[in-house]
């Protein structure tokens, strides 16, 4: 049989380091601090509302942009928490995860000949999806917690073909939270060059040390040129439910909705009804407790990594630590680079992380870094930290 030719767009696709390391740690029955799976329990009000929807047989297609009550609840949340000037549920689209919303945004905006700016370290799925559009990606270093956007570097990258910019805040993998003045600087450049922004704000509630979450689209003049993405997966422990959404002005979200219909038809309807409980029943007290719980986990993991000898920039948001093991290289075998270090931790500590090179255009820029996720039940995270200390101290 002659080999079957596949589309060129698949040539560069391969299994992500995140998926690969999950298989490695499963093989040794270890603890996965690599993949951001968030194995905490789903809140009971969400489960109960979902069971009710299934019992009531709410199983047919919904509107391609989602059921009206959920879109209304998202609109009100976007107005109150994100301070967006959206006014109608037609500016809200529910999709199959925030990644599904990102796919529709990228496909609606970008094509061959366009250029799009991606800040690094970046989330690998963003890069891979952008590559499928045929657009050219231009990379701009952003750094991690404590670092500030370099406007001159960004200005240098923008040209007549630049069409869009991707903003993630808080940042996966570094935990950086964009400051208001950085977003204002970015908006000035967007207005000068007529750019559109896609903002991924899935970790918007996970903030530490009094850091503030600011949505780019809340700034004066930004909403008309911004697509705001978020979802339920991380904040409500339903990563496998794949429920996200986008908020954007009509001229941007209309085509996204048609693509959402084409790619997915609609998000799973019973889950849409279930997640109404997240916005109607789980309010400020739930968010405050979640933030306190994650702050305790952050402290446990960061202190463990520091005790071992890592250089640890404590995250300002999200639930990841991008730590530098360069100080260990002189005293520990198996830390030649990020992939070797990741393998060493799996074999010796039975703990998974993600090689830092996964988050950079040039993998060598992350060759002494590993990303750890602390979205684990507390006893499991404590066990992982003990295993790390035992293996490396």
Sine and cosine of phi, psi and omega as CSV:
sin_phi,cos_phi,sin_psi,cos_psi,sin_omega,cos_omega
0.00,0.00,0.74,-0.67,0.03,-1.00
-0.94,0.34,0.60,-0.80,0.04,-1.00
-0.84,0.54,0.64,-0.77,0.02,-1.00
-1.00,0.06,0.80,-0.60,-0.03,-1.00
-0.98,0.19,0.76,-0.65,0.05,-1.00
-0.97,-0.25,0.29,-0.96,0.00,-1.00
-0.89,0.45,0.61,-0.79,-0.01,-1.00
-0.85,0.52,-0.45,0.89,-0.04,-1.00
-0.90,0.44,-0.27,0.96,0.02,-1.00
-1.00,-0.02,-0.11,0.99,-0.13,-0.99
-0.86,0.52,-0.67,0.74,-0.10,-1.00
-1.00,0.03,-0.07,1.00,-0.05,-1.00
-0.97,0.23,0.70,-0.72,0.08,-1.00
-0.47,-0.88,0.24,-0.97,0.01,-1.00
-0.87,0.49,0.72,-0.69,-0.01,-1.00
-0.93,0.36,0.43,-0.90,0.08,-1.00
-0.86,0.51,-0.52,0.86,-0.01,-1.00
-0.90,0.44,-0.72,0.69,0.01,-1.00
-0.92,0.38,-0.64,0.77,-0.05,-1.00
-0.90,0.43,-0.69,0.72,-0.04,-1.00
-0.94,0.34,-0.47,0.88,0.09,-1.00
-0.87,0.49,-0.67,0.74,0.04,-1.00
-0.90,0.43,-0.63,0.78,-0.02,-1.00
-0.90,0.43,-0.71,0.71,-0.05,-1.00
-0.96,0.28,-0.51,0.86,0.08,-1.00
-0.90,0.43,-0.54,0.84,-0.02,-1.00
-0.91,0.41,-0.43,0.90,0.02,-1.00
-0.95,-0.31,0.22,0.98,0.00,-1.00
0.80,0.59,0.72,0.70,-0.05,-1.00
-0.99,-0.13,-0.25,-0.97,-0.04,-1.00
-0.94,-0.35,0.79,-0.61,-0.10,-1.00
-1.00,-0.05,0.98,-0.20,0.15,-0.99
-0.97,-0.23,0.31,0.95,0.01,-1.00
-1.00,-0.06,-0.93,0.37,-0.06,-1.00
-0.95,0.32,0.69,-0.72,-0.01,-1.00
-0.99,0.16,0.88,0.47,-0.13,-0.99
-0.99,0.12,-0.35,0.94,0.07,-1.00
0.80,0.60,0.98,0.20,-0.10,-1.00
-1.00,-0.02,0.38,0.92,0.08,-1.00
-0.96,0.27,0.40,-0.92,-0.07,-1.00
-0.93,0.36,0.58,-0.81,0.09,-1.00
-0.95,0.31,0.73,-0.68,-0.01,-1.00
-0.83,0.56,0.64,-0.77,-0.08,-1.00
-0.86,0.51,-0.65,0.76,0.02,-1.00
-0.84,0.55,-0.57,0.82,0.03,-1.00
-0.94,0.35,-0.69,0.73,0.01,-1.00
-0.90,0.43,-0.66,0.75,-0.02,-1.00
-0.90,0.43,-0.70,0.72,0.00,-1.00
-0.90,0.43,-0.56,0.83,0.02,-1.00
-0.94,0.34,-0.68,0.73,0.06,-1.00
-0.85,0.52,-0.65,0.76,0.02,-1.00
-0.89,0.46,-0.67,0.74,0.00,-1.00
-0.90,0.44,-0.62,0.78,0.02,-1.00
-0.93,0.36,-0.68,0.73,0.02,-1.00
-0.87,0.49,-0.61,0.79,0.00,-1.00
-0.99,0.13,0.08,1.00,0.09,-1.00
0.86,0.50,0.68,0.73,0.08,-1.00
-1.00,0.10,0.97,0.25,-0.24,-0.97
-0.85,-0.53,0.00,1.00,0.02,-1.00
-1.00,0.03,0.21,-0.98,0.01,-1.00
-0.79,0.61,0.59,-0.80,0.20,-0.98
-0.99,-0.11,0.04,-1.00,0.22,-0.98
-0.79,0.61,0.59,-0.81,-0.09,-1.00
-0.87,0.49,-0.36,0.93,0.03,-1.00
-1.00,-0.10,0.03,1.00,0.04,-1.00
0.93,-0.36,0.28,-0.96,0.01,-1.00
-0.93,0.36,0.56,-0.83,-0.09,-1.00
-0.87,0.50,-0.68,0.73,-0.01,-1.00
-0.87,0.49,-0.61,0.79,0.01,-1.00
-0.94,0.33,-0.65,0.76,0.03,-1.00
-0.90,0.44,-0.61,0.79,0.04,-1.00
-0.91,0.42,-0.67,0.74,0.01,-1.00
-0.91,0.41,-0.63,0.77,0.06,-1.00
-0.91,0.42,-0.67,0.74,0.03,-1.00
-0.85,0.53,-0.72,0.69,-0.01,-1.00
-0.91,0.41,-0.62,0.78,0.07,-1.00
-0.90,0.44,-0.68,0.73,0.00,-1.00
-0.90,0.44,-0.56,0.83,0.03,-1.00
-0.95,0.31,-0.69,0.72,-0.13,-0.99
-0.99,0.12,-0.72,0.70,-0.06,-1.00
-1.00,0.06,-0.71,0.71,-0.07,-1.00
-1.00,0.01,-0.21,0.98,0.02,-1.00
0.88,0.48,0.60,0.80,0.03,-1.00
-1.00,0.09,0.58,-0.82,0.00,-1.00
-1.00,0.07,0.45,0.89,0.06,-1.00
-0.92,0.38,0.55,-0.84,-0.10,-0.99
-0.78,-0.62,-0.13,0.99,-0.15,-0.99
-0.57,-0.82,0.52,-0.86,0.01,-1.00
-0.92,0.40,-0.26,0.97,0.08,-1.00
-0.94,0.34,-0.13,0.99,0.10,-1.00
-0.99,-0.10,0.15,0.99,-0.02,-1.00
-0.84,-0.54,0.72,-0.69,0.05,-1.00
-0.74,-0.67,0.85,-0.52,0.10,-0.99
-1.00,0.05,0.68,-0.73,-0.05,-1.00
-0.66,-0.75,-0.02,-1.00,-0.02,-1.00
-0.99,0.13,0.99,0.12,-0.06,-1.00
0.98,0.22,0.31,-0.95,0.10,-0.99
-0.90,0.43,-0.44,0.90,0.07,-1.00
-0.91,0.42,-0.65,0.76,0.07,-1.00
-0.88,0.48,-0.64,0.77,0.05,-1.00
-0.91,0.40,-0.61,0.79,0.04,-1.00
-0.89,0.45,-0.65,0.76,0.03,-1.00
-0.86,0.51,-0.73,0.69,-0.03,-1.00
-0.92,0.39,-0.60,0.80,0.02,-1.00
-0.91,0.42,-0.73,0.69,-0.02,-1.00
-0.90,0.44,-0.67,0.74,-0.03,-1.00
-0.94,0.33,-0.51,0.86,0.02,-1.00
-0.96,0.29,-0.50,0.87,-0.13,-0.99
-0.99,-0.13,-0.63,0.78,-0.32,-0.95
-0.91,-0.40,0.52,-0.85,0.10,-1.00
-0.43,-0.90,0.08,-1.00,0.00,-1.00
-0.82,0.57,0.71,-0.71,-0.05,-1.00
0.98,-0.20,-0.40,0.92,0.07,-1.00
-0.99,0.15,0.38,-0.93,0.14,-0.99
-0.84,-0.55,0.57,-0.82,-0.03,-1.00
-0.73,-0.69,0.64,-0.77,-0.05,-1.00
-0.99,-0.13,0.76,-0.65,0.02,-1.00
-0.81,-0.59,0.82,-0.58,0.00,-1.00
-1.00,0.09,0.61,-0.79,0.01,-1.00
-0.86,-0.52,0.54,-0.84,0.13,0.99
-0.93,0.38,0.57,-0.82,-0.10,-1.00
-0.85,-0.52,0.24,-0.97,0.12,-0.99
-0.99,0.12,0.84,-0.54,-0.15,-0.99
-0.86,0.52,-0.56,0.83,0.00,-1.00
-0.90,0.44,-0.56,0.83,0.06,-1.00
-0.87,0.50,-0.76,0.64,-0.01,-1.00
-0.86,0.51,-0.74,0.68,-0.09,-1.00
-0.91,0.42,-0.63,0.78,0.04,-1.00
-0.92,0.39,-0.67,0.74,0.03,-1.00
-0.87,0.49,-0.62,0.78,0.02,-1.00
-0.89,0.46,-0.55,0.84,0.00,-1.00
-0.92,0.40,-0.40,0.92,0.01,-1.00
-0.96,0.28,-0.30,0.95,-0.09,-1.00
1.00,0.00,-0.11,0.99,0.02,-1.00
-0.95,0.30,0.37,-0.93,0.07,-1.00
-1.00,-0.04,0.76,-0.65,-0.01,-1.00
-1.00,-0.06,0.76,-0.66,0.13,-0.99
-0.93,-0.36,0.79,-0.61,-0.11,-0.99
-0.99,-0.16,0.68,-0.73,0.04,-1.00
-0.79,-0.62,0.83,-0.56,0.02,-1.00
-0.93,0.36,0.71,-0.71,0.02,-1.00
-0.90,-0.44,-0.49,0.87,-0.04,-1.00
0.99,0.11,-0.34,-0.94,-0.07,-1.00
-0.80,-0.60,-0.40,-0.92,0.01,-1.00
-0.80,0.60,0.74,-0.67,-0.01,-1.00
1.00,-0.03,-0.30,0.95,0.03,-1.00
-1.00,0.06,0.37,-0.93,-0.05,-1.00
-0.80,-0.60,0.60,-0.80,0.05,-1.00
-0.81,0.58,0.75,-0.66,0.07,-1.00
-1.00,-0.07,0.98,-0.21,-0.08,-1.00
-0.90,0.44,-0.53,0.85,-0.01,-1.00
-0.93,0.38,-0.65,0.76,0.05,-1.00
-0.90,0.44,-0.69,0.72,0.02,-1.00
-0.89,0.46,-0.71,0.70,0.01,-1.00
-0.85,0.52,-0.61,0.79,-0.03,-1.00
-0.91,0.41,-0.51,0.86,-0.05,-1.00
-0.99,0.17,-0.46,0.89,-0.06,-1.00
-0.95,0.30,0.71,-0.71,0.08,-1.00
-0.61,-0.79,-0.16,-0.99,-0.10,-1.00
-0.92,0.39,-0.28,0.96,0.01,-1.00
-1.00,-0.08,-0.13,0.99,-0.04,-1.00
-0.94,0.34,0.78,-0.62,-0.06,-1.00
-0.88,-0.48,-0.53,0.85,-0.14,-0.99
-0.55,-0.84,0.30,-0.95,0.05,-1.00
-0.69,-0.73,0.62,-0.79,-0.01,-1.00
-0.96,-0.28,0.81,-0.58,0.02,-1.00
-0.85,-0.52,0.81,-0.59,0.12,-0.99
-0.90,-0.45,0.83,-0.56,0.04,-1.00
-0.48,-0.88,0.79,-0.61,-0.19,0.98
-0.85,0.53,0.40,-0.92,-0.17,-0.99
-1.00,0.04,0.78,-0.63,0.32,-0.95
-0.99,-0.13,0.91,-0.42,0.47,0.88
-0.94,-0.35,-0.10,1.00,-0.27,-0.96
-1.00,0.06,-0.39,0.92,-0.08,-1.00
0.99,0.11,0.13,0.99,0.07,-1.00
-0.93,0.36,0.62,-0.79,0.14,-0.99
-0.93,-0.36,0.83,-0.56,0.02,-1.00
-0.90,0.43,0.76,-0.66,0.06,-1.00
-0.99,0.14,0.40,-0.91,-0.02,-1.00
-0.84,0.54,-0.67,0.75,-0.05,-1.00
-0.92,0.39,-0.50,0.87,0.06,-1.00
-0.93,0.36,-0.67,0.74,0.03,-1.00
-0.91,0.41,-0.58,0.81,0.05,-1.00
-0.91,0.42,-0.65,0.76,0.07,-1.00
-0.88,0.47,-0.71,0.71,0.02,-1.00
-0.88,0.48,-0.70,0.72,-0.02,-1.00
-0.88,0.48,-0.64,0.77,0.05,-1.00
-0.83,0.56,-0.70,0.72,0.01,-1.00
-0.94,0.35,-0.60,0.80,0.05,-1.00
-0.88,0.47,-0.66,0.75,0.00,-1.00
-0.94,0.34,-0.61,0.79,0.02,-1.00
-0.89,0.46,-0.59,0.81,-0.13,-0.99
-0.92,-0.40,0.19,0.98,0.06,-1.00
0.82,0.57,0.80,0.60,-0.02,-1.00
-0.98,-0.19,0.40,-0.92,0.09,-1.00
-0.94,-0.35,0.57,-0.82,0.05,-1.00
-0.92,-0.40,0.63,-0.77,0.23,-0.97
-0.94,-0.35,0.87,-0.49,-0.03,-1.00
-0.93,-0.36,0.80,-0.61,0.06,-1.00
-0.98,-0.18,0.93,-0.37,-0.11,-0.99
-0.86,-0.51,0.55,0.84,-0.10,-0.99
-0.88,0.47,-0.43,0.90,-0.01,-1.00
-0.98,-0.19,0.42,0.91,-0.18,-0.98
-0.86,0.51,-0.45,0.89,-0.02,-1.00
-1.00,0.00,-0.20,0.98,-0.09,-1.00
-1.00,-0.06,1.00,-0.04,-0.12,-0.99
-0.74,-0.67,0.54,-0.84,-0.05,-1.00
-0.73,-0.69,0.36,-0.93,0.12,-0.99
0.81,0.58,0.64,0.77,0.09,-1.00
0.92,0.40,0.33,0.94,0.10,-1.00
-0.94,0.33,0.55,-0.83,-0.08,-1.00
-0.96,-0.28,0.71,-0.71,0.13,-0.99
-1.00,0.04,0.83,-0.55,0.04,-1.00
-0.87,-0.49,0.83,-0.56,0.09,-1.00
-1.00,0.10,0.78,-0.62,0.02,-1.00
-0.80,0.60,-0.66,0.76,-0.08,-1.00
-0.92,0.38,-0.18,0.98,0.04,-1.00
-0.99,0.14,-0.27,0.96,-0.03,-1.00
-0.96,0.28,0.55,-0.84,-0.02,-1.00
-0.82,0.57,0.82,-0.57,0.03,-1.00
1.00,0.06,-0.08,1.00,-0.09,-1.00
-1.00,0.04,-0.50,0.87,-0.15,-0.99
-0.85,0.52,-0.63,0.78,-0.07,-1.00
-0.92,0.40,-0.25,0.97,-0.03,-1.00
-0.80,-0.60,0.47,0.88,-0.05,-1.00
-0.69,-0.72,0.70,-0.72,0.15,-0.99
-0.95,-0.32,0.90,-0.44,-0.06,-1.00
-0.99,-0.16,0.84,-0.55,-0.01,-1.00
-0.92,-0.39,0.61,-0.80,0.16,-0.99
-0.37,-0.93,-0.27,-0.96,-0.05,-1.00
0.02,-1.00,-0.15,-0.99,-0.10,-0.99
-0.95,-0.30,-0.26,0.97,-0.20,-0.98
-0.82,0.58,-0.76,0.65,-0.16,-0.99
-0.99,0.14,-0.72,0.69,-0.09,-1.00
-0.96,0.30,-0.45,0.90,-0.09,-1.00
-0.87,-0.49,0.25,0.97,0.16,-0.99
0.86,0.51,0.75,0.66,0.02,-1.00
-0.73,-0.68,0.74,0.67,-0.08,-1.00
-0.86,0.52,-0.57,0.82,-0.03,-1.00
-0.99,0.17,-0.11,0.99,0.01,-1.00
-0.98,0.18,-0.39,0.92,0.02,-1.00
0.82,0.57,0.93,0.38,-0.02,-1.00
-0.76,-0.65,0.92,-0.38,0.03,-1.00
-0.66,-0.75,-0.07,-1.00,-0.03,-1.00
-0.35,-0.94,0.26,-0.97,0.08,-1.00
-0.77,-0.63,0.55,-0.83,0.14,-0.99
-0.80,-0.60,0.80,-0.60,-0.05,-1.00
-0.31,-0.95,0.34,-0.94,0.03,-1.00
-0.90,0.43,0.38,-0.92,-0.11,-0.99
-0.81,0.59,-0.63,0.78,-0.08,-1.00
-0.93,0.37,-0.31,0.95,0.06,-1.00
-0.99,-0.14,-0.65,0.76,-0.14,-0.99
-0.99,0.11,-0.29,0.96,-0.01,-1.00
-0.86,0.51,-0.79,0.62,-0.01,-1.00
-0.93,0.36,-0.55,0.84,0.07,-1.00
-0.86,0.51,-0.65,0.76,0.01,-1.00
-0.89,0.45,-0.64,0.77,0.03,-1.00
-0.92,0.40,-0.62,0.79,0.08,-1.00
-0.93,0.37,-0.61,0.79,0.06,-1.00
-0.86,0.51,-0.68,0.74,0.07,-1.00
-0.89,0.46,-0.68,0.73,-0.04,-1.00
-0.92,0.38,-0.69,0.73,-0.07,-1.00
-0.98,0.18,-0.66,0.76,-0.21,-0.98
-0.82,-0.58,-0.17,0.99,-0.16,-0.99
0.92,0.38,-0.89,0.46,0.08,-1.00
-0.23,-0.97,0.25,-0.97,0.13,-0.99
-0.95,0.32,0.41,-0.91,-0.02,-1.00
-0.82,0.58,0.85,-0.52,-0.17,-0.99
-0.91,0.41,-0.72,0.69,0.00,-1.00
-0.86,0.51,-0.56,0.83,0.01,-1.00
-0.94,0.33,-0.52,0.85,0.09,-1.00
-0.88,0.48,-0.71,0.71,0.03,-1.00
-0.90,0.44,-0.66,0.75,-0.02,-1.00
-0.89,0.46,-0.64,0.77,-0.08,-1.00
-0.98,0.19,-0.10,1.00,0.21,-0.98
-0.85,0.53,-0.53,0.85,0.00,-1.00
-0.89,0.45,-0.52,0.86,0.01,-1.00
-0.87,0.50,-0.63,0.78,-0.07,-1.00
-1.00,-0.05,-0.39,0.92,-0.05,-1.00
-0.99,-0.13,-0.45,0.89,-0.11,-0.99
-0.89,-0.46,-0.39,0.92,-0.05,-1.00
-0.96,-0.29,0.99,-0.12,-0.14,-0.99
-0.98,-0.20,-0.60,-0.80,-0.12,-0.99
-0.88,0.47,-0.59,0.81,-0.01,-1.00
-0.90,0.45,-0.65,0.76,0.03,-1.00
-0.89,0.46,-0.71,0.70,-0.02,-1.00
-0.90,0.43,-0.67,0.74,-0.01,-1.00
-0.89,0.46,-0.67,0.75,0.02,-1.00
-0.92,0.39,-0.64,0.77,0.05,-1.00
-0.87,0.49,-0.69,0.72,0.01,-1.00
-0.89,0.46,-0.66,0.75,0.01,-1.00
-0.91,0.41,-0.65,0.76,0.01,-1.00
-0.90,0.44,-0.69,0.73,0.00,-1.00
-0.94,0.34,-0.54,0.84,0.04,-1.00
-0.89,0.46,-0.64,0.77,0.04,-1.00
-0.91,0.41,-0.64,0.77,0.03,-1.00
-0.92,0.38,-0.65,0.76,0.05,-1.00
-0.85,0.53,-0.72,0.69,-0.01,-1.00
-0.88,0.48,-0.70,0.71,-0.03,-1.00
-0.87,0.49,-0.74,0.67,-0.06,-1.00
-0.94,0.33,-0.70,0.71,-0.04,-1.00
-0.90,0.44,-0.67,0.74,0.02,-1.00
-0.91,0.42,-0.59,0.81,0.05,-1.00
-0.90,0.43,-0.74,0.67,-0.03,-1.00
-0.90,0.43,-0.63,0.78,0.05,-1.00
-0.90,0.43,-0.66,0.75,0.01,-1.00
-0.89,0.45,-0.56,0.83,0.03,-1.00
-0.94,0.34,-0.53,0.85,0.00,-1.00
0.79,-0.61,0.03,1.00,0.06,-1.00
-0.93,0.37,0.48,-0.87,0.25,-0.97
-1.00,0.05,0.88,-0.47,-0.19,-0.98
-0.85,-0.53,0.97,-0.24,0.19,-0.98
-0.97,0.22,0.94,-0.34,-0.05,-1.00
-0.89,0.45,0.78,-0.63,-0.04,-1.00
-0.91,0.41,0.57,-0.82,0.06,-1.00
-1.00,0.04,-0.35,0.94,-0.01,-1.00
-0.34,-0.94,-0.01,-1.00,-0.06,-1.00
0.90,0.43,-0.25,-0.97,0.00,-1.00
-0.73,-0.68,0.68,0.73,0.03,-1.00
-0.79,-0.61,0.45,-0.89,0.14,-0.99
-0.82,-0.57,0.84,-0.54,0.09,-1.00
-0.98,-0.21,0.99,-0.12,-0.16,-0.99
-0.97,-0.25,0.51,-0.86,-0.07,-1.00
-0.97,-0.26,0.86,-0.52,-0.03,-1.00
-0.99,-0.12,0.21,0.98,-0.01,-1.00
-0.80,0.61,-0.63,0.78,0.01,-1.00
-0.89,0.46,-0.30,0.95,-0.02,-1.00
-1.00,0.06,-0.27,0.96,-0.18,-0.98
-0.90,0.44,-0.50,0.86,-0.04,-1.00
-0.98,0.21,-0.33,0.94,-0.12,-0.99
-0.87,-0.48,-0.17,0.99,-0.05,-1.00
-0.80,-0.60,0.71,-0.70,0.12,-0.99
-0.98,0.21,0.41,-0.91,0.07,-1.00
1.00,0.08,0.24,0.97,0.00,-1.00
-0.85,-0.53,0.62,0.79,-0.03,-1.00
-0.90,0.44,-0.63,0.78,0.05,-1.00
-0.44,-0.90,-0.07,-1.00,-0.12,-0.99
-0.91,0.42,-0.64,0.77,-0.01,-1.00
-0.93,0.37,-0.65,0.76,0.04,-1.00
-0.90,0.43,-0.67,0.74,0.00,-1.00
-0.90,0.43,-0.67,0.74,0.04,-1.00
-0.86,0.51,-0.72,0.70,0.01,-1.00
-0.90,0.44,-0.65,0.76,-0.01,-1.00
-0.88,0.48,-0.69,0.72,-0.01,-1.00
-0.91,0.41,-0.60,0.80,0.05,-1.00
-0.90,0.43,-0.70,0.71,-0.08,-1.00
-0.97,0.26,-0.63,0.78,-0.12,-0.99
-1.00,-0.07,-0.60,0.80,-0.03,-1.00
-0.95,-0.30,-0.18,0.98,-0.08,-1.00
0.84,0.54,0.66,0.75,0.03,-1.00
-0.76,-0.64,0.75,-0.66,-0.01,-1.00
-0.99,-0.12,0.59,-0.81,0.16,-0.99
-0.72,-0.69,-0.17,-0.99,0.04,-1.00
-0.83,-0.56,0.76,-0.66,0.03,-1.00
-0.84,0.54,0.70,-0.71,-0.06,-1.00
-0.90,0.44,-0.46,0.89,0.00,-1.00
-0.88,0.47,-0.30,0.96,0.01,-1.00
-0.89,0.45,-0.29,0.96,-0.17,-0.99
-0.93,-0.36,0.26,0.97,-0.04,-1.00
-0.72,-0.69,0.48,-0.88,0.08,-1.00
-0.85,0.53,-0.73,0.68,0.06,-1.00
-0.96,-0.28,0.94,-0.34,-0.11,-0.99
-0.80,0.59,-0.46,0.89,-0.01,-1.00
-0.90,0.44,-0.35,0.94,0.04,-1.00
-0.93,0.38,-0.33,0.95,0.04,-1.00
-0.90,-0.43,0.38,0.93,-0.17,-0.99
-0.94,0.34,-0.26,0.97,0.06,-1.00
-0.91,-0.42,0.42,0.91,-0.06,-1.00
-0.81,-0.58,0.51,-0.86,0.12,-0.99
-0.73,-0.69,0.60,-0.80,0.09,-1.00
-0.97,-0.23,0.76,-0.65,0.05,-1.00
-0.89,-0.45,0.62,-0.79,0.04,-1.00
-0.95,-0.32,0.75,-0.66,0.01,-1.00
-0.94,-0.33,0.38,0.93,0.07,-1.00
-1.00,0.08,0.92,0.40,-0.03,-1.00
-0.77,-0.64,0.40,-0.92,0.15,-0.99
-0.86,0.51,0.61,-0.79,-0.18,-0.98
-0.84,0.54,-0.69,0.72,0.02,-1.00
-0.89,0.46,-0.56,0.83,0.01,-1.00
-0.94,0.33,-0.68,0.74,0.03,-1.00
-0.90,0.43,-0.65,0.76,0.03,-1.00
-0.89,0.46,-0.65,0.76,0.04,-1.00
-0.89,0.45,-0.68,0.73,0.02,-1.00
-0.88,0.48,-0.68,0.73,0.01,-1.00
-0.90,0.44,-0.64,0.76,0.04,-1.00
-0.90,0.44,-0.64,0.77,0.02,-1.00
-0.92,0.40,-0.61,0.79,0.06,-1.00
-0.90,0.44,-0.72,0.70,0.00,-1.00
-0.89,0.46,-0.69,0.72,-0.03,-1.00
-0.90,0.44,-0.64,0.77,-0.08,-1.00
-0.97,0.24,-0.49,0.87,-0.20,-0.98
-0.88,-0.47,-0.10,0.99,-0.03,-1.00
-0.95,-0.32,0.00,0.00,0.00,0.00
